[in-house]
Amino acid sequence: MILASTLSAAHLAFFAAATLILAAMHGFVWRRLCHDPKWPQAWSKPLAITFCLAALGILPALSLWHSLPSPYGSFLQIAVSTWLGLLFITFVIFILRDLIRLPLRLMRPPPHDPARRLFLERSGAGAAAALSLGSCSVAATQALGDWRITEVKLKPEVLGPAAEGLRLVQISDLHIGPLLGRAWAAELVERANSLKPDLICITGDMVDGSVEELRQEVAPLAGLQAPHGVFLCLGNHDHYSGAEEWIAHWQSLGFRVLRNQSFQIDLPHGRLRLAGLDDESSKPDVTATFAEAANSEPCLILAHQPRAIHRLQERRGLVLSGHTHAGQIWPFGYVVLLVQPYLEGLHEHKSGLWIHVSPGTGFWGPPLRLGTRCEITLIHA
């Protein structure tokens, strides 16, 4: 009972905080977009009602989508998440506008003519709204368009001589669910296989939904082909979606799921240790993972969240991570960096230990990417 009440209190506190933040964002955007320009009442009243209902109804709607039958639940989630993406972009644009306008107003006070002031206010609001819609169009194109293929060349000492000539494809954060489904997965398989990888590594957050809901949607992933196999570690969303059921399903498709374990794979030039940590939300057991590995042995390590690297200070080799989505919508990446040590790309964490963070092969929430791209990474050892 104590645990249940504590969880209930924690969830209630989170819900209340999220509601207040969303209400504040809606209120700010409504004031800048609708109130300050003093639009005619025929426009302003419906807009005020829309913003009020959206502010109060978004979180309940997101919590209800699982209980609605398909396709209504999926439509609700897509509609609400898209609105949140549009709201965030508009919020950022108005914040930037206010920051630019503040010093200008200090140097040149606004005109005394009320008609001119109203014209300038409406013009500014209209320009900000147009910029927001334009940004959303670009963001939708970047999220739903073709993948960026990024090639990364490792120094020979990162994985050692055993990995010489290895072609490794990393995909991450697929988030197959309401919007990204079977057709998208089939295209991804074709694209990944066309890179002729020796090894495919998937660094978590494969799905948003249960095996029962998404069995047919993920079926094309069984076509991923690499001579040395397809390996994956779990992400936080995989745990939310039912880790044990998904592990059994991935194994039935021929994937090897690595949960706090490591082993050696035979390559043409020697043996390379491949390891996988469970997600940070499940407190991975590093000691058990590397029980049979010497600290000096170069390892290829799959760990969904980049902050897992802090657990690996005694290791050598390359960590493959995802999770960050590179912020997905600018400038959210700066918030991500408050929690994660790296946002995207290849970094030398310390001498002998490197990390590559994928910006994600899919996306989560809004079907929008602003300043980032969906990526398939080809790593050359």
C-alpha positions in Angstrom: 0.0 0.0 0.0 2.8 2.4 0.9 4.5 1.8 -2.5 1.3 2.1 -4.4 0.5 5.4 -2.6 4.0 6.7 -3.3 3.8 5.9 -7.0 0.4 7.5 -7.1 1.7 10.6 -5.4 4.7 10.7 -7.8 2.5 10.3 -10.9 0.1 12.9 -9.6 3.0 15.4 -9.0 4.3 14.8 -12.5 0.9 15.2 -14.0 0.4 18.4 -12.1 3.8 19.8 -13.1 3.3 18.9 -16.8 -0.2 20.5 -16.8 1.2 23.7 -15.3 4.0 23.9 -17.9 1.7 23.1 -20.8 -0.8 25.7 -19.5 1.9 28.3 -19.2 3.1 27.6 -22.8 -0.4 27.7 -24.2 -1.1 30.9 -22.2 2.1 32.6 -23.5 1.5 31.6 -27.2 -2.2 32.7 -26.9 -1.2 36.0 -25.5 1.4 36.8 -28.2 -0.6 35.3 -31.1 -4.2 36.3 -30.2 -4.5 38.7 -27.3 -1.8 41.3 -28.0 -2.7 41.8 -31.7 -6.4 42.5 -30.6 -7.9 40.5 -33.4 -11.7 40.9 -34.0 -13.8 39.1 -31.4 -15.1 36.7 -34.1 -11.5 35.4 -34.3 -10.2 35.9 -30.8 -13.0 34.1 -28.9 -12.8 30.8 -30.8 -9.0 31.0 -30.5 -9.2 31.5 -26.8 -11.5 28.5 -26.3 -9.3 26.4 -28.5 -6.1 27.2 -26.5 -7.9 26.7 -23.2 -9.3 23.3 -24.2 -5.9 22.2 -25.6 -4.1 23.2 -22.4 -6.5 21.3 -20.2 -7.1 18.3 -22.5 -3.7 17.3 -23.9 -2.4 15.1 -21.1 -5.8 13.3 -20.6 -6.0 12.7 -24.3 -2.5 11.2 -24.4 -3.3 8.9 -21.5 -6.5 7.7 -23.2 -5.2 6.9 -26.6 -4.2 3.3 -25.6 -7.7 2.5 -24.5 -9.3 3.6 -27.8 -9.8 1.1 -30.7 -7.6 1.4 -33.8 -7.4 3.7 -35.7 -9.0 6.2 -33.4 -6.3 5.9 -30.7 -3.5 6.3 -33.2 -5.2 9.3 -34.8 -5.6 10.9 -31.4 -2.0 10.4 -30.5 -0.8 11.8 -33.8 -3.1 14.8 -33.6 -2.1 15.7 -30.0 1.6 15.1 -30.5 1.6 17.2 -33.7 -0.2 20.0 -31.8 2.5 19.8 -29.1 5.3 20.1 -31.7 3.6 23.1 -33.3 3.1 24.7 -29.9 6.7 24.2 -29.0 8.0 25.7 -32.2 5.6 28.7 -32.0 6.6 29.2 -28.3 10.3 29.3 -29.3 9.7 31.7 -32.2 7.8 34.2 -29.9 10.5 33.9 -27.2 13.2 34.7 -29.8 11.0 37.5 -31.2 10.7 39.0 -27.7 14.4 38.8 -27.1 15.2 40.6 -30.4 12.5 43.2 -29.8 13.5 44.1 -26.3 16.7 46.0 -27.1 15.1 47.6 -30.1 12.2 48.9 -28.0 14.7 50.3 -25.4 16.5 52.1 -28.2 13.3 53.2 -30.0 10.1 53.3 -28.0 6.9 52.0 -29.8 4.9 54.6 -31.9 2.3 56.6 -30.0 -0.2 56.2 -32.9 -2.6 53.4 -31.7 -3.4 52.4 -35.3 0.2 52.0 -36.2 1.0 50.1 -33.0 -1.9 47.8 -33.7 -0.7 47.3 -37.3 2.9 46.5 -36.1 1.6 44.1 -33.4 -0.6 42.2 -35.9 2.1 42.1 -38.5 4.6 40.7 -36.0 2.1 38.1 -34.8 1.2 37.1 -38.4 4.9 36.9 -39.4 5.6 34.7 -36.4 2.6 32.4 -37.1 3.7 32.1 -40.8 7.3 31.3 -39.7 6.0 28.7 -37.3 3.9 27.0 -39.9 6.7 27.1 -42.4 9.1 25.6 -39.8 6.6 22.9 -39.1 6.4 22.1 -42.8 10.2 21.8 -43.0 10.3 19.7 -39.8 7.6 17.3 -41.1 9.7 16.9 -44.3 12.8 16.1 -42.3 11.0 13.6 -40.1 9.1 11.8 -42.8 11.6 12.1 -45.6 14.5 9.8 -46.6 17.2 8.8 -44.1 20.5 10.6 -43.9 23.3 8.0 -44.4 26.2 9.1 -42.2 29.6 7.3 -42.6 31.9 7.2 -39.6 35.6 6.1 -39.8 37.1 4.8 -36.6 40.8 4.9 -35.7 42.3 1.4 -35.9 43.0 1.4 -32.1 39.4 2.0 -31.1 38.3 -1.6 -31.6 41.7 -3.2 -32.2 43.0 -5.3 -35.1 40.3 -7.9 -34.9 37.8 -5.4 -36.2 39.9 -4.3 -39.2 37.7 -3.7 -42.3 34.4 -4.2 -40.3 31.3 -2.5 -41.8 28.9 -1.9 -39.0 25.4 -0.4 -39.4 23.8 1.3 -36.4 20.1 2.0 -36.3 18.4 3.4 -33.2 15.1 4.8 -31.8 12.8 3.4 -34.5 9.7 4.0 -32.4 7.5 1.8 -34.6 4.0 2.6 -33.5 1.0 4.8 -34.5 2.7 6.6 -37.3 5.8 4.6 -38.3 4.6 1.1 -39.4 5.1 -1.8 -41.7 5.8 0.1 -44.9 8.4 2.3 -43.2 10.0 -0.7 -41.6 10.3 -2.4 -45.0 12.0 0.6 -46.5 14.4 0.8 -43.6 15.4 -2.9 -44.1 16.0 -2.3 -47.8 18.1 0.7 -47.1 20.1 -0.8 -44.3 20.8 -4.0 -46.3 21.9 -2.0 -49.3 24.9 -0.8 -47.2 26.2 -4.4 -47.1 27.0 -4.4 -43.4 29.0 -7.2 -41.7 27.2 -6.5 -38.4 23.9 -4.6 -37.5 23.5 -3.0 -34.1 20.2 -1.6 -32.9 20.5 0.7 -29.8 17.1 0.6 -28.3 13.6 2.1 -28.4 12.4 -0.2 -31.2 8.6 0.2 -30.5 5.9 2.1 -28.9 3.2 -0.5 -28.2 2.7 -4.1 -27.3 3.6 -7.2 -29.4 0.0 -7.8 -29.9 -0.5 -4.3 -31.4 2.6 -4.2 -33.5 3.4 -7.8 -34.5 2.6 -7.1 -38.2 4.2 -3.7 -38.2 7.6 -4.9 -37.2 7.5 -8.1 -39.3 9.7 -6.7 -42.1 12.6 -6.2 -39.7 13.2 -9.9 -39.9 14.7 -9.1 -43.3 17.7 -7.3 -41.8 20.8 -9.2 -43.0 24.4 -9.2 -41.8 26.9 -12.1 -41.9 27.8 -11.7 -38.2 24.2 -11.1 -37.0 21.8 -8.5 -35.8 22.1 -7.4 -32.2 20.1 -5.1 -30.0 19.9 -3.6 -26.5 16.8 -2.4 -24.9 15.7 1.3 -24.5 13.3 2.8 -22.0 10.4 2.7 -24.4 11.0 -1.0 -25.0 10.5 -1.5 -21.2 7.4 0.6 -21.3 6.0 -1.6 -24.1 6.6 -4.9 -22.3 10.3 -6.0 -22.4 9.9 -9.7 -21.8 7.3 -10.2 -24.5 9.4 -8.1 -27.0 12.6 -10.0 -26.2 10.9 -13.3 -27.1 9.5 -11.7 -30.3 12.9 -10.3 -31.4 14.5 -13.6 -30.8 11.9 -15.3 -32.9 12.9 -12.9 -35.8 16.5 -14.0 -35.5 17.9 -11.0 -33.4 20.1 -11.4 -30.4 19.0 -9.3 -27.5 21.9 -8.3 -25.1 20.9 -7.6 -21.5 23.9 -7.1 -19.3 26.0 -9.7 -21.1 28.9 -9.9 -23.4 30.6 -12.5 -25.6 33.2 -12.7 -28.4 32.3 -12.9 -32.1 34.6 -14.4 -34.7 35.8 -11.9 -37.4 38.2 -12.5 -40.2 41.1 -10.9 -38.3 40.3 -12.2 -34.8 37.7 -12.1 -32.1 35.9 -9.0 -30.9 33.9 -8.7 -27.7 30.4 -7.4 -28.1 28.4 -6.3 -25.1 25.0 -4.9 -24.4 23.7 -3.1 -21.3 20.1 -2.8 -20.2 18.6 0.7 -20.2 19.6 3.1 -17.5 16.0 3.0 -16.2 16.6 -0.6 -15.3 20.0 -0.1 -13.5 22.3 -2.1 -15.8 24.8 -4.5 -14.2 28.2 -3.6 -15.6 30.0 -6.1 -13.3 28.0 -9.0 -14.6 28.3 -7.8 -18.2 32.1 -7.8 -18.2 32.7 -10.6 -15.8 34.7 -12.5 -18.4 36.4 -9.5 -20.0 39.7 -7.9 -19.1 39.7 -4.1 -18.7 42.3 -3.8 -21.5 40.2 -5.7 -24.0 38.6 -3.4 -26.7 34.8 -3.9 -26.7 31.9 -2.9 -28.8 29.2 -1.9 -26.3 25.5 -1.2 -27.0 23.9 1.1 -24.4 20.7 3.0 -25.2 21.4 6.2 -23.2 24.7 8.0 -23.7 25.0 8.6 -19.9 25.7 4.9 -19.5 29.2 5.7 -20.5 29.8 7.0 -16.9 29.5 3.4 -15.8 32.2 2.3 -18.3 35.2 4.3 -17.2 37.3 1.2 -16.8 36.5 -0.1 -20.3 38.1 0.4 -23.7 36.5 0.4 -27.1 33.4 2.0 -28.7 30.0 2.6 -27.1 27.0 2.9 -29.4 24.0 4.9 -28.1 20.9 6.7 -29.1 18.0 8.0 -27.1 18.7 11.8 -27.5 17.2 12.2 -31.0 19.7 15.0 -31.2 17.0 17.1 -29.5 14.6 16.3 -32.4 13.2 19.9 -32.5 15.6 22.7 -32.1 16.6 24.1 -29.5 15.4 21.1 -27.3 18.9 19.6 -27.7 20.2 22.0 -25.1 17.7 20.6 -22.6 18.8 17.1 -23.4 22.4 18.0 -22.7 21.4 18.8 -19.1 20.9 15.0 -18.7 23.1 13.3 -21.3 26.8 13.9 -21.8 26.6 13.9 -25.6 23.9 14.8 -28.1 25.0 13.1 -31.4 28.0 12.0 -33.3 31.4 10.4 -32.5 33.3 11.6 -29.4 36.4 10.4 -27.5 35.1 10.2 -23.9 38.5 9.4 -22.5 41.7 7.8 -23.7 40.8 4.5 -25.2 37.0 4.9 -24.9 34.8 6.4 -27.6 31.1 6.8 -28.1 28.9 7.3 -31.1 25.4 8.7 -30.4 22.8 8.2 -33.2 20.3 11.0 -33.6 17.7 8.3 -34.2 16.4 6.4 -37.2 12.8 7.3 -36.4 11.3 9.9 -34.2 9.1 10.0 -31.1 5.9 12.1 -30.5 5.4 14.8 -33.1 6.2 13.7 -36.6 8.6 16.7 -36.8 12.4 17.1 -36.8 13.8 20.7 -36.9 17.5 21.0 -37.3 18.0 17.2 -37.1 17.5 14.3 -39.5 16.6 10.6 -39.2 19.8 8.7 -39.7 21.3 5.3 -40.5 24.9 5.2 -39.5 27.6 3.2 -41.4 30.7 2.8 -39.2 34.0 1.6 -40.7 36.5 0.1 -38.4 
